[in-house]
Amino acid sequence: MAFQPIPNTAKIILQGSLAGQLCENIFYARQGAPYDLTTLAELADAVSVWMVAPGTMSHYGTDFRFTSVRCISMEDDTGLQAEVPVLGDFGTHDGVNLPNNCTIAIHKIGTVGGRHGKGRVYHPGMTTTMLSDANTLSTAESTAICGSYRNLRDAVAAIAGGAAVWGVRILPRPGFPRLRRR
């Protein structure tokens, strides 16, 4: 499929390692003008600061570590990009690390209606102490994880001029099992 440019948009790729396996989540940010190298570098720096913050790493098990953040302009197929290697510590959440296929879905609620205005991010690095029972994320942990992703949204919005307007919530609704096991 041919590349389709998206004006004034940057792709933010968060890469990490969970027990030696690559984990990657992608976000997008729009602003009022095309991204240049300076703005992409500022965006990558802001996201990398969020990645290694104690408040972020406390929501990941000790097998998880962020490794890099890349910000790519979506203006053309040779998009400008900035990358920041992240040499932060491993996650700090105590408890037994769950297998790599155990995760929760973070639902991003966009301002555009329909399926194309939403997205999911899978939160890796779960531990047994994050659960209220064998298959349900605790309410306190759910609230804390959503707060952490809101902090990411706010860091992106500060660089992109307030254009990162997605909300955050855990799927499915409270009271239902939240771990995805394959």
N, C-alpha and C positions, 0 to 999 in steps of 0.2 A: 504494500500500500504506500502510496506517495506521501511524503511529509506534507502536513497541512499547518501553515504558520498560524500562530495565535498572537495577535498584537498585544504588546504591553504585559506579557505574562512570563513568569519564571517558573521553571520546574525545580522543586526542592527535593533532592533524593537523600534520605537518611539511611546510611548503611551501618549495620552492626553485625556482630558475631555472637551466635548462641551455641555454645558447646561445639565450636568449630564450623558451624553452618552459617552461611550468609543469610542475613535478614535485611530486607529493604522495604522502606515505606516511602511513598511519594506524595508530596503536597504541591499545590500550585498557588502562586500569588500574583495578583494583578496590581498595576499602578497606572497613573495617568499618562505616563510616557514610556517609551521603550527602555528596557533595562540596558545599562552600560556596564562595563567591567567594574567600575567603582561601586555601583549599587549592588551588583551581584556579589561582590566581595563583602560588602557590609551585611547583606542578607545571610551569606554563608557564615560569617563571624557571629551574627546574632543567634543563629540556629545552633552553632557549635557551643556557644556559651550555655544555651538552654540544655543541650545534650549532656554536659558534664556537671551541671548543677546538682548539689546534694538532693534537692527536692525532686529532681527527675530520676536520678539513679536509685533513690530509695524505693522506686516502684518496679525495679527489675531484680531478678534473682542473681546470685553470684556467678552464674554461668554466662551472663550477658554482658556485652561491652560494645559501645558505639565505636565505630572505626573511622567514619568520614561523613562529611556532608558536601554535596555538590549542588550548585545552583546553575541552571542552564537557561539562557534566553530562548524562548519559543518563537522568536521572530522569523527565523529561517533555519534551514536544515544544517547549517554550519554554525549554529548558535554559540554565542559567547558563553563561556562558563568559568566559574570560580569554584575551587575545591579547597576544603580545609580538612586535613587529616586530624582526627580527634584521638588523642592518646589518653583518654580519661580512664579512670579506674573501672573495674567491673561493678555490676549492680551490687547494692548493699542490703537488699531485703533478705531477712533471715528466713529459715525454713528449708525444707527439702525442695530442690529444683524439680519442677515437673518436666516431662518430656517435651521436646521441641514442638510437637504438634498440638500442645495444649496452649490455647490463647483465648483472648476475648476480642470482640470486634468493637472498635470505637467508631461510632456513626457520626460522620460530619454532616451537619445540616446546612445546606447552602441557601442562598437567596433566590436561586432559580428553581422553579417547580419541576416536578418529574424526576425520573431516575437519573438523568444527566446532571442534576443539580446537587447530587448527594454522593457520598463516598464512604468507604470503610477503610479503616486502618487496623491492622491486627497487631495487638500489643504482645510482644514476645517476652520471655523470661519470667514466667509465672512460678510462684512457689506455693507450697502447701499452706503456709500461714496467711496467704491472701484470701483463702476460702473460708466461708462460714459453714459449709458442709462439703461432702465429697465432690460436688459438681456446681457450686454456686459461689461466685465472687462475693466477698463481704461488702456490705453497704459502705463502710468506712473506706475500704480500699477503692471501691468504685468512685466515690466522691473525690478521693485524692488523685486518682489517675486522670479523671476528667479535668480536675483543676490543673494538673500538669500540662495536659494538651491545650487547655485554654491559655496557659502561660506561653506556650509555643505560638499559638495563634496571635497573641498580643505582641510577641517579639517580631513576628513576620509583619504584622500590621504597622508597627512603628517604622519599619524600613520602607514598606510599600505604600505608605501614606494612608493607612487605615483601610486598605482594600481587602484585607484578609477577613472576610465576613462569614465564616462558617462557625456554627455552633458545634457542641460536642456532647454526646451522651453514649452510654454503654448499651449495647444490644444484647439480648432482648430486654424488655422492660424489667424493673426490679421484681424479685420473687421467682424468676425463672432461671433455670440453669444457664450459665454463661460461658462455660468452657466448651471449646470445639475440639473434639477428639476424632481423629481419623484412624 
